[in-house]
């Protein structure tokens, strides 16, 4: 027992941790009761002592580890009852003595009835939360170790690790744990030359599978921490079930994929003798898929047991944990054998290397061995394993017995009970947490970076949008990203709270623009403009809560027509432009919901809404696409003071939705309440002109007349509309707009009527990116037409030839490298269709080789004619 750490329990303000329970349960630490806890208990009791079987009153579990852990928790809970006059100091002291003895020997003890009742009450909860503590400690360690082991397997299998290139979307909807796992694996594999291009599902699924375990580890930890220190509270089976069943499912998934990688590692071992020896041990000692399935199946069955038998359920989850630990250990063993087995065996072939797949690669032109480059993190982990094995296996691993020694040593090394395990675990954590990528700045919530492929999609979309706008005679406008605060306030209704205010710098009070419409109105008023077709593509900012498709910084693409025109002419053209945009962006099916603000005001007037509440009720109705009418009704009645009768009347109107001309005909029928309201009559007449124009333009099929559409912004005065994507990607509204006849006049002396539309381009991008994924399409990030490949190290050759191509307006890149494979890899990765290859022979003969990558055809072209010849082929 010498040299063991001492853990004190029962101290005032102290708490019991899962790690402490695990250490004491496995004899890694001694237990000590704080003297202050004992001083709060009486040394004797006035209650009579009765002969009780102490052992029968204490938790008894299938394993010694679990039994010891349950006594630790029981002891802690007993000490929390300090102050009870009939629980004596001798009881916790006896339990502590038993825990500090190697054989967990409990002496008989006469107990008071109160002591017996306390033990009986705490028995089940102590057992359950003790196993939860063991699982909490082990699962946290397993989460870290399994990441490290999986990283080694990536190198052993020469796997494609593109799945680890996850990026936080910035909308608050990203799978944070998946991104965290992917980031950690990239840290461990940073610099590795062994990861390759072999697509393996058991590798690509690592972020998702390991993220699930991380989530359950956090859940178990938070629940266990509370329950361990909850005093004498009676067990709640629901807490245990909701914590451990998802953990068991995550363990099953982790074990299943780890076992799959371990089997592939075995097949990748280079030496036939080593492989056959390893197969024999693997089949004999590694848990099978059947035992893994059986363990999870038993857990799933026991979850339905009665509460008093829940200790069996918890025990089987702990047993499943043991199975998964062994599988992950075997994954580590097999991956290590692929990467390092041959070297330790001393059987590397002269002039060859063992690559990530374990195959021998012979260097034809050199007798020098090429150094295998591992990841910066994985190389450290493998060295730790090699240090542990030093002197443990003899001179050859082809012998089954000697290989068995290695296996046993590695199994011990990856056992959480091993004295050196904590140093291994801490080293892995240090590798991940101290890496420079952890110190890099992070993106603010609600913002995103865009990679080259995403930017290619965005540039294409912007090009289409600008072409449509300019087709209709619009000119571009740009305005400052911030405005005077007074310019923006009072224009957005309840959404004004989402405006980003800038810190007062001792001068003007400024805010980031919320949209592009108000700045446009300010510009028109400032410059006395009375007629203007303009478009603007720029970023806007909203202090919103990030969610799926909702950002704090995003692009808007606006088109507006200001000035006096024929009645409903601009409204028609703006809606026509919107259909052209969405059709040409080719995103799929969509619907444009349309209404009229005067018609809404007419509804409110007919239903008895006071005029001063029109705008605030309009803001409530605007939420109907996200909430049920019952929720909106509750808001209108309880928060905004409408009567239930008025709210119900509104409900009968806003449920109307249908084909524009058909619904318009219904609303204009004799006896309609709308015909008794002047505002409604004006609105219906406007809509009749608009719908007939849309019908003639053959785009009315994309429009729906929807009386629930409200658009909460205060500045709308006439037609309002909103486009909604109807495909599989749930992104909400993708465009919106309407007429705002009074907004420009708010900034000047002259009223200038205007109407416009704003395309929510970020959501459109989400749709386009998802469509690319669904159709397995890849996006070219560059427009490069030809790669100038100079085989050697002569930059001047590349500079001369590339410059001639650039002067001829040919999109070209160059690469100077002696290895032919590097040139073809570059062309393939960048999807460059042509290559001009220049080597020593070509230089001597005054020619170049022109290669068509897709057709795999190659031509010899005189050097003096290559630019002319390439231009012909590019234009054909």
NORRAQUI-V858264 format. One record per residue. D_CENTER is the distance of its C-alpha to the mean C-alpha in Angstrom with 1 decimal. Layout:
D_CENTER / D_CENTER
This chain:
46.6 / 47.3 / 44.5 / 42.0 / 40.1 / 41.1 / 38.8 / 40.5 / 39.8 / 41.3 / 41.5 / 41.4 / 37.9 / 36.5 / 33.6 / 33.1 / 29.9 / 28.5 / 29.3 / 32.9 / 33.3 / 32.1 / 34.4 / 37.4 / 36.9 / 36.9 / 39.8 / 37.8 / 39.1 / 42.1 / 42.1 / 44.1 / 44.8 / 45.0 / 48.7 / 47.9 / 46.4 / 49.5 / 51.8 / 50.4 / 51.5 / 55.2 / 57.0 / 59.0 / 59.0 / 61.7 / 60.3 / 62.1 / 60.5 / 60.1 / 59.6 / 56.0 / 54.2 / 51.6 / 49.7 / 49.4 / 47.9 / 45.1 / 41.9 / 42.5 / 39.6 / 39.6 / 38.8 / 40.3 / 37.0 / 36.0 / 39.5 / 39.5 / 36.1 / 37.4 / 40.5 / 38.5 / 36.7 / 40.0 / 41.8 / 39.2 / 39.5 / 43.3 / 43.5 / 41.6 / 44.6 / 46.9 / 49.6 / 50.6 / 54.3 / 54.4 / 51.7 / 53.4 / 52.2 / 53.4 / 50.6 / 47.6 / 49.7 / 50.5 / 46.9 / 46.0 / 48.9 / 47.7 / 44.2 / 45.7 / 47.9 / 46.8 / 47.9 / 46.6 / 50.2 / 50.8 / 54.4 / 56.0 / 56.1 / 57.9 / 55.6 / 56.2 / 55.1 / 52.5 / 51.0 / 51.0 / 49.3 / 46.6 / 45.9 / 45.8 / 43.4 / 41.0 / 41.2 / 38.4 / 35.9 / 36.6 / 36.1 / 32.8 / 31.2 / 32.7 / 30.8 / 27.6 / 28.3 / 28.8 / 25.6 / 23.7 / 25.2 / 24.8 / 21.2 / 20.1 / 22.2 / 21.1 / 17.4 / 18.5 / 21.2 / 19.3 / 16.9 / 20.1 / 21.9 / 19.3 / 19.5 / 23.3 / 23.1 / 21.2 / 24.3 / 26.8 / 25.7 / 25.3 / 21.9 / 19.9 / 16.7 / 15.3 / 12.2 / 11.3 / 11.3 / 7.6 / 7.7 / 6.3 / 7.8 / 9.6 / 10.2 / 8.9 / 7.0 / 3.4 / 2.0 / 4.1 / 6.3 / 5.1 / 5.2 / 8.2 / 9.8 / 9.8 / 11.2 / 13.7 / 14.9 / 15.4 / 17.4 / 19.5 / 20.2 / 20.9 / 24.3 / 24.6 / 26.9 / 26.6 / 23.2 / 24.2 / 23.6 / 23.9 / 21.2 / 20.8 / 18.6 / 18.7 / 17.2 / 14.5 / 13.3 / 13.1 / 9.4 / 9.0 / 12.4 / 12.4 / 9.2 / 11.3 / 14.2 / 12.8 / 12.1 / 15.6 / 17.1 / 16.3 / 17.7 / 20.8 / 21.4 / 21.4 / 23.7 / 25.9 / 26.5 / 27.9 / 30.0 / 31.5 / 33.0 / 33.9 / 37.6 / 39.5 / 37.2 / 37.6 / 34.7 / 32.3 / 31.4 / 28.6 / 26.8 / 27.2 / 26.3 / 23.0 / 22.1 / 23.4 / 22.9 / 19.1 / 19.5 / 22.0 / 19.8 / 17.1 / 20.1 / 21.5 / 18.5 / 18.3 / 22.1 / 22.3 / 20.1 / 21.7 / 25.1 / 24.5 / 23.7 / 26.8 / 29.0 / 28.0 / 28.7 / 32.1 / 32.9 / 32.1 / 34.5 / 37.1 / 40.4 / 41.8 / 43.6 / 40.6 / 38.5 / 41.1 / 41.4 / 37.7 / 37.5 / 40.3 / 38.6 / 35.2 / 36.7 / 38.8 / 36.4 / 32.8 / 31.7 / 31.7 / 29.2 / 31.8 / 31.9 / 28.1 / 28.3 / 31.4 / 29.8 / 26.9 / 29.4 / 31.7 / 29.0 / 28.2 / 31.9 / 32.7 / 30.2 / 32.9 / 35.6 / 37.6 / 36.3 / 39.1 / 37.8 / 34.2 / 35.0 / 35.2 / 31.8 / 30.3 / 32.5 / 31.1 / 27.5 / 28.8 / 30.6 / 27.5 / 25.9 / 28.9 / 28.6 / 25.0 / 26.1 / 28.9 / 26.9 / 24.4 / 27.7 / 29.1 / 26.2 / 26.9 / 30.6 / 30.3 / 28.0 / 30.4 / 33.3 / 31.9 / 31.3 / 34.2 / 36.6 / 38.9 / 39.2 / 40.1 / 42.4 / 44.2 / 44.4 / 42.6 / 44.8 / 46.5 / 45.0 / 41.8 / 38.3 / 35.9 / 32.7 / 29.3 / 30.5 / 33.7 / 36.0 / 38.9 / 38.9 / 42.3 / 42.9 / 45.8 / 46.8 / 46.4 / 47.3 / 44.7 / 41.7 / 38.4 / 36.2 / 32.9 / 30.1 / 27.4 / 24.2 / 25.0 / 23.3 / 24.3 / 27.9 / 28.2 / 27.1 / 29.5 / 32.2 / 31.9 / 32.4 / 35.3 / 36.9 / 36.7 / 38.4 / 41.0 / 44.4 / 43.0 / 43.5 / 46.7 / 47.2 / 45.7 / 42.8 / 44.5 / 46.3 / 44.6 / 45.8 / 44.6 / 41.2 / 41.2 / 41.8 / 38.7 / 36.6 / 38.0 / 37.4 / 33.7 / 33.3 / 34.9 / 32.8 / 29.5 / 31.0 / 29.8 / 33.5 / 34.6 / 35.9 / 34.0 / 30.6 / 29.5 / 30.4 / 28.2 / 25.3 / 25.8 / 26.2 / 22.8 / 21.2 / 23.4 / 22.3 / 18.7 / 19.2 / 22.2 / 20.9 / 21.3 / 17.7 / 17.1 / 19.8 / 18.6 / 18.1 / 14.7 / 14.1 / 15.3 / 13.2 / 13.7 / 14.3 / 13.1 / 14.7 / 15.7 / 16.4 / 19.8 / 19.0 / 17.4 / 20.4 / 22.7 / 21.5 / 21.9 / 25.3 / 26.5 / 25.5 / 27.2 / 30.2 / 30.6 / 30.3 / 32.9 / 35.2 / 35.2 / 35.9 / 38.6 / 40.1 / 41.0 / 42.7 / 40.1 / 40.0 / 37.2 / 36.9 / 34.9 / 34.9 / 33.7 / 30.2 / 31.8 / 34.8 / 37.3 / 35.8 / 38.9 / 38.1 / 34.8 / 35.7 / 37.1 / 35.7 / 32.5 / 33.7 / 31.3 / 28.5 / 30.5 / 28.6 / 25.5 / 27.5 / 26.6 / 29.8 / 30.6 / 32.4 / 36.2 / 37.6 / 41.2 / 41.7 / 40.2 / 37.5 / 34.6 / 31.4 / 28.6 / 29.3 / 27.6 / 28.6 / 31.0 / 33.7 / 35.2 / 35.5 / 37.2 / 39.6 / 40.4 / 41.1 / 43.3 / 45.3 / 45.7 / 47.1 / 49.2 / 47.5 / 48.7 / 47.4 / 44.2 / 41.6 / 38.6 / 35.0 / 32.3 / 28.8 / 27.2 / 24.4 / 24.7 / 23.2 / 22.5 / 21.8 / 19.7 / 16.8 / 13.6 / 12.3 / 11.5 / 13.7 / 15.3 / 15.4 / 18.0 / 19.1 / 19.7 / 22.5 / 25.2 / 27.9 / 31.0 / 34.4 / 37.3 / 41.0 / 43.3 / 47.1 / 49.8 / 49.6 / 50.8 / 49.6 / 46.0 / 46.1 / 43.2 / 41.1 / 41.7 / 40.8 / 37.5 / 36.4 / 37.7 / 35.7 / 32.5 / 33.3 / 34.0 / 30.8 / 28.6 / 30.9 / 30.9 / 27.2 / 27.3 / 24.2 / 25.9 / 27.5 / 27.6 / 29.9 / 31.5 / 32.4 / 35.5 / 37.6 / 40.2 / 40.0 / 43.8 / 43.4 / 40.9 / 43.4 / 46.1 / 44.1 / 43.7 / 47.4 / 48.5 / 46.5 / 48.0 / 45.1 / 46.7 / 46.4 / 44.8 / 41.9 / 41.2 / 38.3 / 36.6 / 36.9 / 35.7 / 32.4 / 32.1 / 32.9 / 30.2 / 27.5 / 28.8 / 26.1 / 23.6 / 26.0 / 29.0 / 32.5 / 33.2 / 30.6 / 31.9 / 35.4 / 34.8 / 33.6 / 36.6 / 39.0 / 37.8 / 36.4 / 38.4 / 41.7 / 42.4 / 44.5 / 43.1 / 45.7 / 44.5 / 40.8 / 41.8 / 43.9 / 40.9 / 39.0 / 41.6 / 41.3 / 37.6 / 37.2 / 39.1 / 37.2 / 38.6 / 40.2 / 41.4 / 45.1 / 45.4 / 43.8 / 45.8 / 49.0 / 48.3 / 47.8 / 51.0 / 53.2 / 56.3 / 55.6 / 52.0 / 51.4 / 49.8 / 53.2 / 54.6 / 52.1 / 52.7 / 49.1 / 48.1 / 50.9 / 50.0 / 46.4 / 47.4 / 49.9 / 47.2 / 44.9 / 47.7 / 48.3 / 44.6 / 44.0 / 47.1 / 46.0 / 42.6 / 44.5 / 46.7 / 43.8 / 42.3 / 38.9 / 39.6 / 37.9 / 34.5 / 35.6 / 35.7 / 37.9 / 35.8 / 37.6 / 34.4 / 33.0 / 33.7 / 31.6 / 31.7 / 32.8 / 36.4 / 37.8 / 37.8 / 41.4 / 41.6 / 39.5 / 35.7 / 33.1 / 29.5 / 27.8 / 25.3 / 23.4 / 24.5 / 22.4 / 19.5 / 16.7 / 16.8 / 17.0 / 20.1 / 22.9 / 23.0 / 26.4 / 29.0 / 32.3 / 35.9 / 39.3 / 40.0 / 43.7 / 44.1 / 41.2 / 43.0 / 46.1 / 44.4 / 44.4 / 47.9 / 51.3 / 50.8 / 48.7 / 46.9 / 45.3 / 41.9 / 39.2 / 35.8 / 32.4 / 29.0 / 26.4 / 22.7 / 21.8 / 18.1 / 17.7 / 20.1 / 18.1 / 15.0 / 17.6 / 19.2 / 16.1 / 15.4 / 19.1 / 19.2 / 16.6 / 18.6 / 21.8 / 20.8 / 21.9 / 21.3 / 22.0 / 24.5 / 23.5 / 27.2 / 30.5 / 32.4 / 35.4 / 36.9 / 36.2 / 39.3 / 39.3 / 41.8 / 42.5 / 43.6 / 43.2 / 45.3 / 43.3 / 46.3 / 46.3 / 42.7 / 43.5 / 46.6 / 45.2 / 41.8 / 43.8 / 46.1 / 43.2 / 41.6 / 45.1 / 45.3 / 41.9 / 40.2 / 36.5 / 36.6 / 35.0 / 36.7 / 36.1 / 38.7 / 38.3 / 40.7 / 38.4 / 38.5 / 35.2 / 33.4 / 34.7 / 33.8 / 30.3 / 29.9 / 31.4 / 29.3 / 25.9 / 26.9 / 28.6 / 31.8 / 34.6 / 37.6 / 38.6 / 41.8 / 42.7 / 45.3 / 46.6 / 49.9 / 51.7 / 50.6 / 51.7 / 55.1 / 55.6 / 54.5 / 51.9 / 48.1 / 46.1 / 44.1 / 41.5 / 39.8 / 36.5 / 35.9 / 39.5 / 39.9 / 43.3 / 44.9 / 47.9 / 50.1 / 50.7 / 53.2 / 51.5 / 53.4 / 52.2 / 48.5 / 47.2 / 49.5 / 48.6 / 44.8 / 45.2 / 47.2 / 44.6 / 41.7 / 43.8 / 44.9
